[in-house]
């Protein structure tokens, strides 16, 4: 996919800015990202993206930006990867109450033999300072193959200072279902200012929600996590594993759930692999579960197994009134002819007293 968007302003590195409008032939694209720098000559941003500035006056700069995710970027290693070199699988996140799929998490799977797993791939990307471009390629694959599902997307800490994350045509802002952006607890601790500024601005512009991943991994700073105001907190695997056998972990998770309830955040238990673990986190009030017990990652987004019987709420009953009672004909006629509060007894040879005329008799 190739997009070339000439215009008069460009969002760059998540810097504070007011607004920039891209104006191309026959179309325009407005971004609320921010621009407050002056650039000269040509700046090569790596991996097939370039910004060319022909003037040093920002308001009159003629800029063009190109993203081609099917053509290798400049350089070696990770920068040479394209979308054809990357795969993405999806793992369900299941609602504990309904037993239904709440969302799917997108997980990268490299196809090149020199990167046997995602950890090796991202370690290489860190050394090459190419995490921004790699993250963008993964999002291109994820959003183009996931279909219409709620999606969790992982962000590497280096992406927070990268121009790739704030580009106006990033697929984060064009998905037709809710999007959740995951940052690890360690990133929230070591890159707090970037998380607070860039991610909150990104969520505001795109409608995405923030997720703090691996909570309880040892970097906990509850004040900073609270300041980020995440929509969801995902428990670290170390808390979930064999939790039914460890009372101290159960106490920690119970307090985390209570804290998140106070903050208005939901809780996900990751790495659930046994029925005992699932029962335990459910009883502790965890909202969602994710793990091999329910489903393995697959593409396209798979369904899941739910080991509990889901009790469907009973349909509301309609109040039915009994049919009106029919009276015998004689009784009904008698009730109709009797005025309220009067007797129906008729004296011999005359009319009932209540039926007598009140007019005076004629004179003479």
C-alpha positions in Angstrom: 0.0 0.0 0.0 1.5 3.3 -1.0 0.2 6.7 0.0 1.7 10.1 -1.0 0.2 13.0 0.9 1.6 16.4 -0.1 0.5 19.2 2.1 1.5 22.2 4.2 2.0 20.5 7.6 3.1 17.2 9.0 2.8 15.5 12.4 6.2 14.6 13.6 7.5 12.7 16.7 4.3 13.5 18.6 5.4 17.1 19.3 2.8 19.5 20.7 1.0 21.1 17.8 -2.3 22.5 16.9 -3.4 21.1 13.6 -2.0 20.1 10.2 -3.9 19.7 7.0 -2.7 17.4 4.2 -3.8 18.7 0.8 -3.4 16.4 -2.2 -4.8 16.3 -5.7 -8.5 15.6 -5.3 -8.5 14.8 -1.6 -7.5 16.2 1.8 -6.8 14.6 5.1 -6.8 16.5 8.3 -4.8 15.5 11.4 -4.9 16.8 14.9 -1.3 15.8 15.5 1.2 18.6 16.3 4.0 20.3 14.4 6.2 22.9 15.8 9.6 22.7 14.1 11.4 24.0 11.0 13.2 21.6 8.7 15.6 22.2 5.9 16.5 20.1 2.8 15.5 16.4 2.8 15.1 14.3 5.9 15.1 10.6 5.4 13.2 8.9 8.2 14.1 5.4 7.3 12.3 2.4 5.8 10.6 4.0 2.8 9.4 7.2 4.4 10.7 10.6 3.5 9.8 14.2 4.2 11.1 16.8 1.8 11.1 20.4 2.9 11.7 23.1 0.2 11.5 26.2 2.5 12.5 27.1 6.0 9.2 28.8 6.6 6.8 26.3 8.2 3.6 27.9 7.0 4.8 27.8 3.4 6.6 24.5 3.4 5.6 22.1 0.6 5.9 18.6 2.1 5.4 15.1 0.8 5.2 11.9 2.8 5.3 8.4 1.4 4.7 5.1 3.1 5.2 2.0 1.0 4.9 -1.2 3.1 5.5 -3.5 0.2 8.9 -2.2 -0.8 12.0 -2.9 1.3 13.3 0.1 3.3 16.8 1.4 3.1 19.5 -0.3 5.2 19.8 -3.9 6.3 18.2 -6.3 8.8 14.8 -5.3 10.1 14.6 -2.2 8.0 14.5 -4.4 4.9 11.3 -6.2 6.0 8.0 -5.8 4.3 4.5 -6.9 5.1 5.2 -10.1 3.2 7.8 -11.0 5.8 5.4 -10.7 8.7 2.4 -12.7 9.9 -0.1 -11.9 12.6 -2.2 -14.4 14.7 -5.0 -13.5 17.1 -5.9 -14.9 20.5 -9.4 -14.4 22.0 -10.0 -12.5 25.3 -13.1 -13.9 26.9 -15.7 -12.2 29.1 -16.0 -14.1 32.4 -19.7 -13.4 32.9 -21.1 -14.2 29.5 -18.4 -16.6 28.2 -18.3 -14.7 24.9 -15.4 -13.3 23.1 -14.7 -9.7 24.1 -11.8 -9.0 21.8 -8.7 -10.5 20.2 -5.1 -9.7 20.8 -2.8 -9.3 17.7 0.5 -11.2 18.0 3.3 -10.9 15.5 4.9 -13.9 13.9 8.0 -13.3 11.7 8.4 -15.4 8.6 12.1 -14.9 8.0 14.4 -17.7 9.3 16.8 -15.2 10.9 14.0 -14.2 13.2 12.7 -17.5 14.7 10.4 -15.7 17.2 9.0 -12.3 18.0 11.5 -11.7 20.8 14.5 -12.1 18.5 12.8 -9.9 15.9 12.2 -7.0 18.4 15.6 -7.3 19.9 17.1 -6.8 16.5 14.7 -3.9 15.9 15.8 -2.3 19.1 19.5 -2.4 18.1 18.7 -1.0 14.7 16.3 1.6 16.2 13.6 0.3 13.8 10.8 -0.5 16.2 8.7 2.3 14.9 8.7 1.0 11.3 8.3 -2.6 12.4 5.3 -1.7 14.6 3.7 0.0 11.7 4.2 -3.0 9.4 2.7 -5.3 12.0 -0.4 -3.0 12.3 -0.8 -3.0 8.6 -1.0 -6.8 8.6 -3.1 -7.1 11.7 -5.8 -4.6 10.7 -6.0 -5.9 7.1 -6.5 -9.5 8.2 -8.5 -9.3 11.5 -11.9 -8.5 10.1 -14.5 -6.6 12.1 -13.4 -7.5 15.6 -12.3 -5.5 18.7 -8.5 -5.6 18.6 -5.7 -5.3 21.2 -2.5 -4.0 19.6 0.9 -4.1 21.4 3.2 -1.0 21.3 7.0 -1.2 21.9 8.3 1.6 24.1 10.6 2.9 21.3 7.5 3.5 19.2 6.4 6.2 21.6 9.1 8.5 20.3 8.8 7.5 16.7 7.0 9.4 13.9 5.4 6.2 12.7 2.9 6.0 15.5 1.4 9.4 14.9 1.1 9.4 11.2 -2.4 10.5 10.1 -3.0 7.4 8.0 -2.1 4.8 10.6 -4.7 2.0 10.6 -5.4 2.6 14.3 -7.7 5.4 13.4 -9.6 3.6 10.6 -10.8 0.4 12.2 -14.6 0.0 12.5 -14.4 -1.7 15.9 -12.8 -0.6 19.2 -9.0 -0.6 19.4 -7.0 -1.1 22.6 -3.3 0.0 22.7 -1.1 -2.1 25.0 2.0 -0.8 26.8 3.8 -2.9 29.3 4.0 -1.9 32.9 7.7 -1.4 32.6 7.2 1.0 29.7 4.6 2.9 31.8 7.3 3.2 34.5 10.4 4.0 32.4 8.7 6.0 29.7 6.0 7.6 31.8 6.2 11.1 30.3 5.9 9.7 26.7 3.1 7.5 27.7 1.2 10.3 29.3 1.7 12.7 26.4 1.8 10.7 23.2 -0.6 7.8 24.1 -3.2 10.0 25.7 -3.1 12.3 22.7 -3.3 9.4 20.3 -6.2 7.8 22.2 -8.0 11.2 22.1 -7.6 11.6 18.4 -8.3 8.0 17.3 -10.8 6.9 19.9 -8.5 4.0 21.0 -8.3 3.0 24.7 -5.1 2.4 26.8 -4.2 -1.0 28.3 -1.4 -1.5 30.9 0.1 -5.0 30.2 2.1 -7.3 32.5 0.9 -5.6 35.6 2.6 -6.9 38.7 5.9 -7.7 36.9 8.0 -5.9 39.5 7.9 -2.3 38.1 4.7 -1.3 39.9 4.2 2.3 40.6 0.5 2.6 41.4 0.5 6.4 41.2 1.8 6.4 37.7 -0.5 3.7 36.5 -3.5 5.6 38.0 -2.3 8.8 36.3 -2.4 7.0 32.9 -6.1 6.1 33.6 -6.0 2.8 31.6 -9.3 1.3 30.4 -7.9 -2.2 31.1 -5.1 -3.7 33.2 -3.7 -7.1 32.2 -2.2 -9.2 35.0 1.3 -10.5 34.6 1.7 -14.2 33.9 3.5 -14.7 37.1 0.4 -13.8 39.1 -1.9 -16.1 37.0 0.3 -19.2 37.0 -0.9 -21.7 39.6 -2.8 -19.0 41.4 -5.2 -21.5 42.9 -2.3 -22.9 44.9 -0.9 -19.6 46.2 -2.9 -17.7 48.8 -0.6 -14.6 48.7 -1.1 -14.2 44.9 -4.9 -14.5 45.4 -4.7 -11.7 47.9 -2.7 -9.5 45.5 -5.0 -10.1 42.6 -8.1 -9.4 44.8 -6.6 -6.0 45.8 -5.7 -5.2 42.2 -9.2 -6.0 41.1 -10.7 -3.8 43.8 -8.3 -1.0 42.9 -9.2 -1.2 39.2 -12.8 -1.1 40.1 -12.3 2.1 42.0 -10.3 3.5 39.0 -13.0 2.4 36.5 -10.7 -0.1 34.8 -11.4 -3.8 33.9 -8.9 -6.6 34.6 -7.7 -9.4 32.2 -5.9 -12.5 33.4 -3.4 -13.6 30.8 -1.8 -17.1 30.5 -4.7 -19.1 31.8 -3.9 -22.7 31.1 -5.9 -24.8 33.5 -9.5 -25.0 34.7 -8.4 -24.4 38.3 -6.7 -21.1 37.3 -9.7 -20.0 35.4 -12.1 -20.8 38.3 -9.8 -19.0 40.8 -9.4 -15.7 38.9 -13.1 -15.7 38.1 -14.0 -16.0 41.8 -11.6 -13.2 42.6 -13.6 -10.8 40.3 -11.4 -10.7 37.2 -13.4 -9.5 34.2 -11.7 -11.3 31.3 -9.5 -14.3 30.7 -7.0 -15.1 28.0 -4.8 -18.2 27.5 -4.3 -21.6 25.9 -7.1 -23.2 28.0 -9.6 -21.1 26.0 -7.9 -20.8 22.6 -4.5 -20.8 21.0 -3.5 -17.9 18.7 -4.5 -18.4 15.1 -5.4 -16.6 11.9 -8.1 -15.6 11.1 -9.3 -14.7 14.6 -10.5 -18.0 16.2 -13.3 -18.9 18.4 -12.8 -20.3 21.9 -13.8 -23.1 24.3 -15.8 -22.1 27.4 -15.8 -24.8 30.1 -18.7 -23.4 32.2 -22.4 -23.5 31.5 -23.6 -20.1 30.6 -26.9 -19.4 32.2 -28.9 -17.3 29.9 -31.0 -14.6 31.6 -34.7 -15.4 31.6 -36.8 -13.4 29.3 -38.9 -10.8 31.2 -42.5 -12.0 31.8 -45.4 -10.1 30.5 -48.1 -9.4 33.2 -51.3 -11.1 32.1 -54.5 -10.0 33.7 -57.3 -12.5 34.1 -60.2 -12.2 31.6 -63.2 -10.2 32.9 -65.9 -12.3 34.7 -69.1 -12.7 32.9 -72.3 -12.2 35.0 -75.6 -14.1 34.4 -78.0 -12.1 32.2 -80.6 -11.5 34.9 -78.0 -10.2 37.4 -76.3 -8.0 34.7 -79.7 -6.5 33.7 -80.6 -5.9 37.4 -77.2 -4.1 38.0 -77.7 -1.9 35.0 -81.3 -0.9 36.0 -80.4 -0.1 39.6 -79.2 3.4 40.3 -76.3 3.6 42.8 -77.4 3.8 46.4 -81.2 3.2 45.6 -83.4 0.2 46.3 -85.1 -1.6 43.4 -88.2 -2.5 45.4 -91.4 -1.3 43.7 -94.6 -0.7 45.8 -97.8 -2.4 44.7 -99.6 -0.5 41.9 -97.0 2.2 41.5 -93.5 3.1 40.4 -90.4 3.0 42.6 -90.1 6.0 44.8 -86.9 7.1 43.0 -88.8 7.0 39.7 -91.5 9.4 40.7 -91.6 12.7 39.0 -90.5 15.7 40.9 -92.8 18.0 38.9 -95.8 19.5 40.8 -99.2 18.3 39.6 -101.1 20.6 37.3 -103.7 23.0 38.9 -107.5 23.0 38.3 
